[in-house]
Amino acid sequence: MGFKADRQGVQKIRQAMQEKDWQWDASTKDAPLIEASKILEPNEQKWPREYQGEIIYAQGCSNQNWQRFLKGISIGNEAFKAFCQALELDWEDIVDPTSNNQLQKRQERARFIEYFWVGREQLINQLTAKLKENCRLLVLTGITGIGKTSLGYQLVKVLEIEGFQRSKPLDFENDDTTKDFTSVAADLLIKWHEKVTTDERKQPEILLNRLLYKLVNNCYLLQIESLEILLEGNKDTGWNNFRDEYQGELWVKFFQKLLAAPECQSRIIVTSQHFPTQSQEWGYAERWCCHLLEGLEEFEQLGLFEKTGIEVEAVSPNQPYLKRIGAAYEGHPLALLVIAGEIMNEPFFGDVVAYWEKWGHEIKKIEKAQQQEKIESEKDNFRLQRYTKDLRQLVEKRIEMTFQRLLDDFPDAYKLLCFGAVYRRGVPQEAWNKGLKYGGEYLQDMMDVLFDRYLVEIGETGYMDVEEVVRQHNLIRSVASAHSKKYKSRR
């Protein structure tokens, strides 16, 4: 498995080699291997190295891989990207789409996000108005599953119409995404048709300033997803500062200089469960904003239920119960989708009244607790500060109950969900079956149970030659991981 260049990509490689004066038959030349090694392992002082009489390059940088790369034959993803960077080419312009399932699945994921998007028109109008005016950096915060990525996608659609040039999002939740600022800056510059030398990779300040120059003078639209992955902390105390002190300083300096620039044509949208505390010292309040995303309004909640196939008309007996469910979970989209999945499948098959008769007592408990909290919150001004923690705990408890019901009704689907928690990114569903060894048809039946309940979704991956990959939302995965440990301890 790996990436390969398509026919047009091979031609671009040939042209780039001519510009560098590299020979096509490079079997006796080590320049490409040296350059790629410096990209993959920039901290190594010298390439190539000698070990026990053998010439050693960075992992993946072999003459065999270089020859395969030139001929459009698959090699490892990281080596492929490094060879492209050595030639100062954007790897996404070179790769064969059939070997880069990640690009195809990103489109499918976008369609999934688009289908279940409801409402928030007023918020979209407010935020796009800011971005079209002076706001050059928008930070969307909120708990996982609340819709930050979906909202960012909607904003991007509007801004593209306004003439901004969209780039591939930087998604730090994805294991394939480079995490350090130096590599991110180099990748973006190459994507924007700039050359980056090996020496510049050793001087992050130069890359930082070059990246700022491109953003300031061009109408780019850059999305940065799951920034909290780069931060220290946890879901209870929050993520406050960057993990790597040096790289963190570069990120902070990048944001500071972006805001300090007199003019900036580009716009950046960041999604994160938290934002570093250093942001409080940035100033330039008119040039950036941070928005805490809360749950859906009541009419939006009903719209989401309707998209799953549930009857929501005013004359329907369903609506009062659906309103109470939506209010109990404060309009959290993922929680409502999971509940809708339970309602629409066995044993209720869309009968909201029957669902309420069996599980309505859960909602009543939440309503009672919320009423008590409302009385207490009238005495203080900390409701907003408690919002994300309280709602996160409530939604996690909701997912826990869904897992327990899955274990009771479909134990094999439950096992599949627990085993799938080991994967942070999308993988072929057969990989979920490792250790379980369900038959082909039965595996699909159990996977359909999970899809029908919105416990899994189509994901993004670098795998090739697969028609579909599956992932868990990170909130689902966090619960599944805990259940997986309990399950394995009982075996």
N, C-alpha and C positions, 0 to 999 in steps of 0.2 A: 504494500500500500504506500502511496505517496503522490507527489505532484509530477506532472510532465508538461512540457511546452507543446502547444498546438502548432499547426503548420505556420500560421502567421507569427507566432512567438519565436519559432526557429529562425525565421527571416529577420526578426528584430534582433535576435542574439547575434546573428551573422553580421548585421550592420554595426552593432555595438562593438563587436570584436575588431572590425576594421578600423573604427574610430580610435580604439586603444592600441592598434597595431599588434594585436594578438593573432597568431596563426590559427587557422581552423583546426589543423591537425596538431593539437597541443600535447601530444604524448610525451614530448621531451621538454616541454615548457612547464615551469612551476608557478608562473606569475598568477594565474587564476586561483590556484590552490592556496597560495600565500595570502592573497587578498581576502578570499573567503574565510580562511582560518582566522585572520585578524578581526573579521566581523563577528565570527562565532565565539571567539575567545579573545576579546580585546585586551585583557589584562596580562596575557602571555607576552613576555618581553621579546621573544625571537621566534620566527617561523621561517623555514621548517626547523624542527628539532631532530636530533639524532638520538636513537635509543638502541643499544646493543647492535650497532652497525646498520640500523634501518632508519630511513628518513620518515619522520612522523609529521603529519598535519593534523588539524583539528578533526574531531569526529565527524565523519560524513564527507570530508574533503579528500577524497581519493581520486587518483587519475581515472579509475574505472567509473566512478560517479560522474566525473566531469565529462567523459566521453558519452555516457548515457544521457546526460543533460543536453549536450549538443545535438544528439540524435532524436530528441523528443521522447525518451524512454523514462519511465517513472524512477524517481529517487526519493529519498527522505525529504519531508516538507521543509525542515530547517536548512538542510544543505541546498535545496532548490532556491529558497529565499536568499541565502547567502551568495550563491552564484549570481543571481539576478542583481543583488546590490553591488557585487564586485564589478558588474558590467554597467552599473548606474541605471538599472531598469526597474520599473515597478513590477513586482512579481505577478500582480493581478492582471496586468496587461499581457503577460506571457503565458500564464498557465492555461492548460486545456480545461475548459469548464467541466468536461466529463470526469476529470480527475480531481476537481475541486468541488466536492459536494457541499462545502461550506457556503459557497455563493448561491447555489441553488436552494439550499435549505433556508438561507436568510430570507429569500423571497417568500417561501412558504410560511415562515414564521411571521413575516410582515402581513401576509394575508390573514393569518390567525388573529393577530393583534387588531387588524382593521375590522374584521367581522364582529368581534366582541366589544368594539369600542362604542360607548354610548355617551351622549351628553357632553358636559363641560364646555359648551360653546362660549359662554361668557368668559370663562377663564382663558380659553384659547385666544379670544379676541384681546383680552387685557395683556397677556404675555407677549403675543406677537406685536402688539402696538409698542410695547417697551423695546422689544428687540429691533424693530424698524426705526426706532428713534435713537436714544443714547445708550441703551443697555447693550453692552458687548459681551457680558458673561452672565448667563442665567443658571442658577443652581436649583435643581429640583430635589427636595429631600422628602423623606417619609418612609414608613416601614415597608418591608418587602411585600410585594403583591398588591400595593395600593394603586399602581398604574403609572409610575414615573416614566418607565420606558415607553409605554403606550402614548402618554402625553407628549413626550419628546418627539415621537414619530409624527404625531399630528402637527406639532409646531414646525417640524422640518418640511412637511408637505406645503404648508402655507409659505414659508420662507423661500422654498425653491421657486414658487411662482413669482416671488418678488425679485428673482434674479440671483439669489445666492447659490454658489456651487457646492453641492453636497459631497462630503468625503465618507469613506467607510468608517463607521463608528469604532472607537476604541473601547472594547468591552473587556474590562479587567476581570470579569467573572469567568471569561473564557480562558482556559489554560494555554491556548495558542497565542494569546496576546502578550506582546513584550511589556514588561512592567517598569523597566527603568526609563527615566526621562531621556537619557542620551539616545537610546535605541528608538524610542518613540519619535523624537525630533528628526532623527536621520530618516526613518521610514516615511514620515510625512513629507519631508523635503523631496525625497526621491519620487514620491507619489505625485508631487506637484512639479515634476520635471526639472528638479535641481540636482546638480552633481554633489556628492558628498565624498570627500577623500578619507583615506584611512587615518591620516594625521588629524583631521577635524573630529573624528570619532573619539580621539583622545583629549579633545579640548571642548568639553560640553558648553562652556560659555559662548564659544563661537557658534555652535549649533543653536543655542538658545536665541542668540541675537538674530541669526539668519531666519529662524522660524518666526520670530516676532515680526521681522521685516515683511515676510510673505503674508502673514495674517493682517498686518496693518494696511498693506497696499493692495490687497485682493479681497474680493467678496466671497470668502470661503465660509462654509458652515461645518463646524466640527462638533461631533457628539462624543462625549466621554462618559461611558457607562460604568456603574459600580465602582466609583472612586474609593469607597470605603475599604476595598480590597487592599489598597496601598497604605491604609492607616492602621494604627495600633488601637487596641481596645476590644470590646465585645458588645453583644446586643443589650446587656444590662447597663453598663457604664458609658457606652457610646464609643465611637471611634474619633480620637481627638487629634493625633499628630501622625505624620508619616513614619512608617516603620524604619526605613533606611534614612539616617540623618542626612547624609550627603545628597542622595537623590531627592529627599524631601525638601532640602534647601533649594534645589534646582526647580522643583515644581512650584514652591512658594514664590521664588524670584520670577518665574515665568508669569504667574498670575499677577503679581505686583506690577511688573513692567508692562503687561498687557493693559492694565487699567491706567497706568501712569501716562501712556502714550497720548499725545494731544488728539490724535484721530485714529480710528480703527474701522476698516471696512468689513472685517470678518465678524462672525458671531460664534460663540461657543456655548453649548448646552451641556451641562454636567448633571448626571443623576447620581445620587449617593444617599445612603441611609443617614449619614452624618457628614459634616464638613469640618475640615481642620480648624482648630481654635485660632490659628494665626490669621484667619480671614477677618477677625474682629479688628485687626490693626491695619488693614489695608487702606482704609479711607475710600475716597472716590465713590461715595454711596450712589451718586447719580449714574454711574457707569456699570453697575452690576446689581443684581438682586438675587435674593434667596427665597424660594417659595416652598412652604411646607404643604405638601399635597395631602388632603384629607379624603374621606370617603365620598361616594356618590350621593347625590340628592335623591329624595324619595322617587321622583318621576324617572330618574336615571336608573335607579335600582329596578323598578318595574320594567324598564326597557331592556335591561340585561337579562332578567328572567324570561322576558318574551323571546329574546334571541335564542334561548336554549330550547324553546318549544312549549313553554308553560303558558297556559291561558291566563291573561292578566286584565281582561276587560272589566270595566267598572261593574257590570252586571254579574260578573262571575263571583262565586263564593270564595274563590282563591285570593282575591285582592287583599282583604283585611289581614289574612295570615301572612301573605308575602310582605306587606308593609311592616308588620311586626318583626318578621325575620330580618328584613333589611335594616330596620332601626336598631335591632339588638346588636348587629355586627357593624353598625355605624357605616354602612355602605361600602365595606371593604370588598372590592371586586372579586378577588380570588376566593375568599370565604363564601361569597354568594354563588359563585360558579360551582364550587364543590357541593354546596347544599342543593343547587339546581340539578346537579348530576345524580344525587341521591333520589330526588323527587321524580326525575324522568325515567328512572330505571327500576328494575325489580326490587321490592314488590309493589311499588306505588304506581309506576307507569304514568306519571303526570298528575296523579290525584293529590292535590295539595291538602285537601281536607283530611284524607287518610294519613298523610304524612304528619299533619299537625296532631291528630288524635294519638299517634304513637309517640311523637317526639316533641310535642308542644311544651311539655313540662320543662325542657331544657331552655327554651326561649323565655319562659316565665321566670326562671331563676335569674337569668341575665337581666331581665326587666326590673326585677326587685333590687338587684345589686346596683343597677344604673340609677334607679330612683334614689337610693340612699346616697350614692355618690353625688347626685345632683344637689341634694340638700346640703351636703358637706361643701361642695365646690362653690356654693353661694357665699360662703364665708371667706373665701380666698380667691386669688387671681392666678392659680397655678394649673388650671384645667388644660391649657395649651401645652404646658411642659409635660404633663402626665399623659397627654393624648397618645403619643406613639408607643410608650411602654405599656399602658393599659390595653390598648387595642391589640398590640402584638401578642400579649399574653392571652387575650380572649380568642384571637384567631388561631393561635397555636393549640389552644384547648379544643377548638372546633375541629381542627385537623386530626387531633388525637382521637376524638370520638368517631370520626369517619374511618380512621384506621381500625378501630376496634370493631366497627360494624362490618368492615371488609373482612376482617379475620373471622367473624362469625358466619358471614354469608358466603364468602368466596376465599377460603383459606389459601388456595394455591395462587390466586391473584395477589393476596397479601404478601406471600413469600416472594413473589416476583417483584413487587414494589420494594420490599426490603433489600433484596439482592441488588436491585438497580441503583440503590443509594450510593454504591461505591464509585459511580461515575459522575464527575462534575460537569461533563459536557455530553452532548448527544452521541450515542453509539448505536450500531445496528441492534435491533431488538433481540437478535440471537445471542448477543453478548450478555443480556440480562438472564438468559436461560442457562448460563454456565453454572454447573453444580446442581441445577434442578432437572435438566434433561427432559422437559416436557416434549411431547410429540408436536410436530409442526402445526397441525390444525388446532390442537389444544392450547399451544402457546399463543396462537393468534386469538383464540377465544378469551384467554385470560388477559391478554394485552388490551383487547377491546373493552373488557370490564373496566380497566384503568382509564382508557381514553374516554369512555362514556361518562365517567365520574370526574373528569377533568383533573385527574391525579398525575397524568403524564401528557406530554405534548411533543409536537415535532420540534427537533432541536437543530443546532448548527454543529458541523463537524468538518474535519479535514479528511475523513475517510472517502475512499473512492469505490466505485463499482457497487454501491448499495443504493437501493431505491428509497429507503426511508431510515431515518435515525430517530431515536427517542430520547427525551430528557425529562428530568423532573424540575419543576420550579424550585429555586433554592429554599423556599419556605417548606415545601413538601419534602424536599430532600433532607432538611435538618431533622424533621420528625421521623422520616424513614430511617435515617442513620441510627437514631436512638433505638428504634424498634428492632433494627437489624442486630444491634449488639445484644439486646435482650433475647432475641430469637436464637442467636448462635450460642449464647450462654446456657440455653435450655437443652441444646442438642447433646 
